[in-house]
């Protein structure tokens, strides 16, 4: 078993994210998990991630606060504490914290495919 203590979790930068602080909880340099990695994202008020798509599936779980997710077709969903969603690969999404409180979200994703 491999344990990552929250106090020792290392920060990471997520592309196209702004006013967000991410911590790696499992996978990559945090553990030898090989099927997926897990991160914890703290979105400041007004923070988020620009509209983007990825071939990777994602699971988001809101632990605190409120997160608005807008899909590529303009559909908006507001996730509150302990709400979660699955985003299939290649589905465009934008993430926003439209509140005045910090929002915290658990992110679970498979590893990217190696470059060929």
Backbone bond lengths (Angstrom), bond angles and torsions (degrees), N, CA, C in turn:
res aa  C-N    CA-C-N  psi(-1)  N-CA   C-N-CA  omega(-1)  CA-C   N-CA-C  phi
1 X - - - 1.459 - - 1.519 108.43 -
2 X 1.304 115.48 144.10 1.458 122.11 177.24 1.524 108.18 -122.44
3 X 1.306 116.58 128.82 1.463 122.74 -178.55 1.522 109.15 -112.08
4 X 1.318 115.91 134.22 1.462 121.04 170.48 1.519 106.70 -109.88
5 X 1.309 115.93 113.69 1.465 120.71 176.07 1.523 108.47 -76.43
6 X 1.308 116.06 134.59 1.461 120.28 -178.47 1.531 111.27 -53.83
7 X 1.300 117.64 -40.51 1.465 121.60 -179.05 1.526 112.22 -63.66
8 X 1.334 116.93 -19.84 1.467 121.28 -178.01 1.521 113.11 -107.93
9 X 1.335 117.89 0.59 1.468 120.78 -179.92 1.525 109.43 -63.19
10 X 1.335 115.21 138.20 1.467 120.73 -176.49 1.533 110.45 -95.44
11 X 1.327 115.63 142.38 1.469 119.14 178.28 1.530 111.26 -71.65
12 X 1.331 115.56 156.32 1.459 120.62 173.11 1.524 108.52 -142.71
13 X 1.318 114.94 155.33 1.462 121.80 178.73 1.522 108.48 -98.83
14 X 1.307 117.42 131.45 1.459 122.12 177.37 1.530 108.56 -106.06
15 X 1.330 117.71 128.32 1.463 119.91 -179.20 1.529 111.79 -59.20
16 X 1.318 115.89 142.98 1.467 124.83 175.50 1.525 113.76 63.34
17 X 1.323 118.02 16.80 1.461 122.67 174.61 1.529 108.30 -100.35
18 X 1.322 116.95 150.22 1.461 121.03 178.94 1.527 108.87 -141.05
19 X 1.314 115.07 147.87 1.472 121.75 -177.20 1.527 110.61 48.55
20 X 1.326 115.63 44.48 1.459 123.79 179.04 1.525 108.24 -133.76
21 X 1.316 115.38 137.81 1.463 120.81 174.36 1.516 107.17 -118.48
22 X 1.338 115.82 121.68 1.454 120.94 -177.67 1.515 112.01 -108.23
23 X 1.312 116.24 143.84 1.458 122.83 175.30 1.519 108.38 -123.78
24 X 1.315 117.30 133.33 1.460 122.07 177.71 1.526 108.25 -84.32
25 X 1.330 117.46 120.32 1.461 121.88 -179.60 1.526 112.39 -97.37
26 X 1.336 116.52 -39.31 1.467 121.41 179.66 1.521 109.06 -145.67
27 X 1.322 115.79 155.54 1.454 121.37 178.73 1.513 112.25 81.97
28 X 1.335 115.49 176.88 1.459 123.30 -175.22 1.525 109.00 47.95
29 X 1.337 117.92 -122.55 1.474 119.95 -176.98 1.530 112.79 -86.38
30 X 1.340 118.41 0.25 1.471 120.84 -178.07 1.527 112.55 -89.46
31 X 1.343 117.31 -29.60 1.464 121.17 179.53 1.521 108.94 -164.13
32 X 1.292 116.70 175.11 1.465 120.28 -179.58 1.528 112.40 -94.08
33 X 1.322 118.48 18.96 1.471 121.10 175.71 1.526 108.52 -53.04
34 X 1.319 116.88 128.75 1.463 119.87 -174.00 1.532 113.86 -108.78
35 X 1.330 118.97 -12.61 1.462 120.28 -176.49 1.524 113.09 -94.41
36 X 1.339 117.36 -23.37 1.466 121.50 -178.19 1.522 108.77 -167.90
37 X 1.314 115.38 167.36 1.462 120.88 172.94 1.525 107.90 -123.23
38 X 1.342 115.57 160.16 1.459 121.81 -178.02 1.519 109.37 -130.55
39 X 1.312 114.95 133.23 1.454 120.35 177.49 1.518 110.51 -128.63
40 X 1.316 115.13 160.70 1.459 122.61 175.73 1.522 106.65 -119.59
41 X 1.330 116.16 121.39 1.457 121.48 -177.10 1.516 109.91 -111.02
42 X 1.330 115.61 127.47 1.462 122.34 173.97 1.524 106.95 -106.90
43 X 1.340 116.79 112.56 1.458 121.96 179.18 1.519 109.22 -98.42
44 X 1.321 116.19 119.29 1.461 120.80 175.31 1.532 109.11 -68.29
45 X 1.330 118.64 161.50 1.464 119.90 174.52 1.531 109.82 -53.49
46 X 1.315 115.98 130.24 1.467 120.96 -177.90 1.516 113.53 84.13
47 X 1.319 118.53 -6.34 1.459 121.98 -178.72 1.513 111.72 -80.13
48 X 1.322 114.78 168.12 1.450 118.52 178.38 1.512 112.71 171.77
49 X 1.315 114.24 -155.00 1.466 122.89 177.79 1.524 107.32 -139.51
50 X 1.319 116.09 134.47 1.461 121.60 -178.85 1.522 111.35 -64.48
51 X 1.330 115.85 156.17 1.463 121.02 176.50 1.518 108.40 -54.05
52 X 1.326 116.21 126.86 1.455 121.16 -177.03 1.523 108.54 -159.52
53 X 1.300 115.44 163.03 1.449 122.10 174.87 1.513 108.89 -130.86
54 X 1.309 115.66 154.56 1.457 122.24 -179.40 1.520 107.36 -147.16
55 X 1.327 117.68 148.56 1.462 118.86 176.56 1.529 112.67 -71.67
56 X 1.325 116.76 -8.11 1.466 121.02 -175.66 1.523 112.45 -89.76
57 X 1.325 116.09 140.22 1.456 121.87 172.66 1.528 108.78 -72.93
58 X 1.348 115.57 154.38 1.465 120.16 -179.51 1.518 109.30 -140.52
59 X 1.309 115.68 146.27 1.459 121.74 169.22 1.521 106.93 -121.53
60 X 1.325 116.06 128.36 1.453 122.74 176.27 1.527 108.41 -114.77
61 X 1.335 116.18 135.45 1.461 122.20 173.97 1.525 106.78 -129.02
62 X 1.324 117.34 117.70 1.461 120.94 178.74 1.530 108.03 -80.42
63 X 1.316 116.13 120.52 1.467 121.41 -179.20 1.523 112.48 -94.64
64 X 1.315 116.60 -32.03 1.468 122.69 178.51 1.513 108.27 -148.30
65 X 1.317 116.45 146.39 1.455 121.04 174.29 1.511 113.17 81.52
66 X 1.324 114.22 -151.78 1.461 121.84 -172.98 1.526 108.95 -142.81
67 X 1.326 116.64 134.25 1.462 122.65 179.24 1.522 108.41 -125.86
68 X 1.329 116.48 132.99 1.449 121.86 173.67 1.522 108.28 -101.37
69 X 1.332 115.62 128.32 1.457 121.24 177.01 1.521 107.29 -115.54
70 X 1.333 115.18 122.71 1.457 120.92 176.79 1.518 107.99 -109.11
71 X 1.330 115.86 129.43 1.458 121.32 179.42 1.521 109.93 -88.31
72 X 1.309 116.06 167.90 1.462 121.76 -177.49 1.514 113.84 -59.69
73 X 1.340 117.96 -26.04 1.472 121.03 179.15 1.527 112.72 -85.99
74 X 1.347 117.13 3.78 1.459 121.89 178.68 1.517 114.65 93.13
75 X 1.332 117.73 -7.16 1.463 121.04 177.60 1.526 109.51 -65.28
76 X 1.346 116.64 134.26 1.461 121.21 179.59 1.521 109.91 -115.95
77 X 1.327 115.25 140.92 1.460 122.01 176.56 1.526 107.71 -131.94
78 X 1.320 116.64 133.27 1.458 121.48 176.19 1.522 107.74 -103.40
79 X 1.331 115.96 123.21 1.454 122.15 178.00 1.521 108.53 -104.65
80 X 1.315 116.33 128.48 1.461 122.72 177.44 1.523 109.58 -105.50
81 X 1.322 115.35 -178.80 1.461 121.90 -177.49 1.530 111.43 -49.15
82 X 1.316 114.93 125.88 1.464 126.90 178.58 1.527 114.13 71.48
83 X 1.340 118.54 6.28 1.459 121.01 168.00 1.527 107.36 -76.49
84 X 1.322 115.86 151.37 1.459 119.75 178.70 1.518 109.40 -141.51
85 X 1.330 115.24 163.73 1.457 119.96 176.28 1.521 109.55 -148.43
86 X 1.313 114.52 155.33 1.457 123.40 173.52 1.511 106.70 -112.32
87 X 1.318 117.43 128.09 1.460 121.78 177.79 1.525 107.27 -113.65
88 X 1.333 117.17 115.49 1.460 119.74 -179.76 1.530 111.30 -65.67
89 X 1.316 115.61 159.64 1.461 120.07 174.88 1.518 110.56 -58.26
90 X 1.320 116.38 145.80 1.466 124.80 177.25 1.528 114.46 69.22
91 X 1.342 117.68 12.76 1.467 119.35 174.14 1.528 108.27 -95.73
92 X 1.328 116.22 122.67 1.470 120.85 -179.64 1.520 109.11 -69.89
93 X 1.337 115.15 141.79 1.458 120.85 178.46 1.519 110.32 -153.38
94 X 1.329 113.98 150.48 1.464 122.77 173.54 1.520 106.44 -125.83
95 X 1.333 116.63 141.37 1.459 121.81 -179.37 1.525 107.81 -116.38
96 X 1.350 116.05 135.61 1.469 119.48 177.43 1.524 110.11 -142.43
97 X 1.306 115.24 140.51 1.461 121.47 167.88 1.523 105.55 -101.05
98 X 1.321 116.40 101.02 1.462 121.25 -176.87 1.521 112.16 -91.84
99 X 1.321 117.18 6.98 1.467 120.57 -179.03 1.531 110.42 -97.57
100 X 1.321 115.45 178.59 1.466 121.29 177.05 1.522 112.61 -97.67
101 X 1.336 117.38 8.11 1.468 122.04 179.83 1.527 109.26 -116.17
102 X 1.308 116.52 153.84 1.463 121.03 175.34 1.528 108.53 -65.02
103 X 1.320 116.58 137.35 1.463 122.55 176.50 1.530 107.85 -112.16
104 X 1.325 117.05 137.02 1.463 122.32 -178.30 1.516 108.96 -119.16
105 X 1.335 115.44 131.35 1.459 120.69 -175.74 1.527 110.10 -134.35
106 X 1.324 115.89 135.24 1.457 122.92 173.00 1.519 107.27 -88.18
107 X 1.325 116.71 134.13 1.462 122.70 -178.48 1.528 108.38 -121.79
108 X 1.330 116.65 129.31 1.465 122.17 176.22 1.523 107.29 -123.66
109 X 1.333 115.95 125.20 1.469 120.92 -177.69 1.518 110.29 -143.97
110 X 1.349 116.77 149.56 1.464 118.92 170.89 1.524 108.99 -72.15
111 X 1.291 116.03 165.75 1.459 120.35 175.69 1.525 110.28 -71.62
112 X 1.343 117.02 150.30 1.468 119.06 175.22 1.516 110.22 -65.46
113 X 1.325 115.22 152.18 1.475 120.22 175.47 1.520 108.61 -67.58
114 X 1.343 117.37 139.95 1.469 119.58 177.33 1.529 110.48 -63.12
115 X 1.312 115.76 145.82 1.469 120.71 178.35 1.525 108.88 -65.51
116 X 1.329 114.90 140.46 1.471 119.81 -178.80 1.497 111.26 -102.17
